[in-house]
Amino acid sequence: MTKATERPTRQPSMADVARTAGVSAQTVSRALRDSPNVNPETRKRVLSAVEQLGYRFNNAARVLSSGRSHTIGLVLLQSGGYYSRSAVTAGVEAASGEAGYAVSIATIARLDTGLMERSLSKLADQGVDGIVIAVPLISVTQKMEDITRDIPTVTLDGSRTSSARVLGIDQKEAGHLATQHLLDLGHRQVWHVSGPDEWIEARRRRQGWQECLAAAGIEAPPPLEGDWSPDSGYRQGQIIARIPDVTAVFAASDEMAFGVVRALREHGRSVPADVSIVSVDDIALAAYCSPPLTTVRQDFYRSGVAAVALLLQGDDADDASVASPSLSVRDSTAPPRSP
């Protein structure tokens, strides 16, 4: 009689060691590489957890400094804003090229964990030395954890695996800043054209809008969801244009704001005389819209450059770097007309 083959158990991960030792995954990584930034007591706890769990340290995370393939991987979404994709790509390619690295790009058609796993596996199979993820991680699988544990990874939108570093802007503050600007001008209500709910940036911008209105004692109207495109902004703008009491709109992206402006004009409503509009991103075209857009600035090119710099810093880099947003005030916002 043949004995049934036992299924192998999952090997303990760096995240398991971190939980057992009561520290972060990055601290485990530093401790196992004899970083001087780890105190002796912490290193002792980490080594004890390693021995207890039988964890085998994977040296793949060292490759960025030694140069396994001299290639950095970049994961992008096919949709989600043409300008942001191209600007992030240009920033990553410029910084990588200056440091002597090539860039391998993997795109996914939609936000899907299976597609994300395949893209990350493709980059891992190519032997990339680091990965920049420029799309949100709605849910994180064990395979994604394993790949980003073994390969240095930076995410650009605030979502993360346990081992990835985060680089981004405070999106909730962006929503608050945009909404407060309109309230400070004297508007008594602010409508919101939001991004798709599966995007963490969209949810946090919407949260900032809602909390800002609540702090002013204003009940938020229902958000109108778009998909980052001018077309979706135009569709939601058609709804807004038919509500005569609307005097202020916060659009979650410049490209959607372009669509809202067109819809309002087609219905005979002027920006900003009838309706003020503020958005987020400050892409190059925002200053040349008619009227020029008031918008919360995000520099996608510099984000790409900074992501590569964060990868090249290795273990000396912080786990997260979140910048405060700034508002570029232009001609699309003004005090409401007197009744």
Phi, psi and omega in degrees: 000129182278131179286134180296138179285128180281138178288133179293142177280157181293135176292140178298143182256172176298327178296323177297317178298318181298317179296317181294322181276348180073035179226178177278161178298324179295325177294321176301314180301315180295319181296320182286345178254014177059038177294137179290350182277001180254126181286157186302321181295319178294316179299323179296317179296320180295312181296325177295319178293321178300314180293318181298319184270344184073034182286136176252117183291126179268121183283002183299333182289350179277349195293335184299321180284328183271335177083082179282309181235354185053045178224137175247132180270146179227125179255125182231157173263139182297324175258182176109013176113109182299315185295316182297319179298312184292324181290317177299315180300316180297320180294316179296316181294321181294313182291322179294315180299320179296329180270001178089021180248147169270170180236131175248123186255132174239126179248147176242146185284332182203168179283104185210130184296325179296317178294321178295317178301316181294321179294315179294322178295320178300314180293320178297319179295332177283351179075032180299152184269347178192161182227136170249121179255114183252026174227155182287145174262095184295317173220151185246126179264168179297325179295319178295320176300315183297316183293314183284346172284320184275337180239125179307131187224140174235133174253149188253004186235004179102340175276160185196160162269176184293335183259343184286151172267153182246134175228125181181188179253153177287097187289327177295320177294327177298315178295321179293316182297317180295315182292318181296325177302317180291320178295320180296333177284348178110003178287139185263356177205147179230121175272158185227126168262106188268164171280175181298139189297336181286351178269127181297326177299318181296316181295320182286324175296318178297321178298318178298319177299312182296316182292325178295316178295318180299320180296335179268004180075027182247131176280125183290136173289167179296132177292149178252113190274130173246190181234024182083348186272154173302325181298318180291326175295321178296316180298314179289330176296329176298324177289312182300321183297337182269001179254103189296335184280351182290124176239350184211138181226135171252111177263137186286353175207155178300317184296322175292324178299323177304316180294321179297316180302315181296317181298318180297317181297320180296337178261013175077021180250127187269146174246120009257008186302319179262319183223126174270144181228132172232145184223193181227140170130312186057053175290168186302325183285344184300322182286348183247005172293162178240104002279163176304138187280135163281127188206154175275125190281133167228127180259095185294323179298311180294330176296318177297317177298315182294326179297317178294318178300321179294321176297318184289340178288340179066219186288349180283348183280152175290160179291330183215146176221103184244119184267152174279141181280165176227152183257129174260105184273124179230213192263002183274359179234144180198163175300150179293153176297147175293141180303000000 
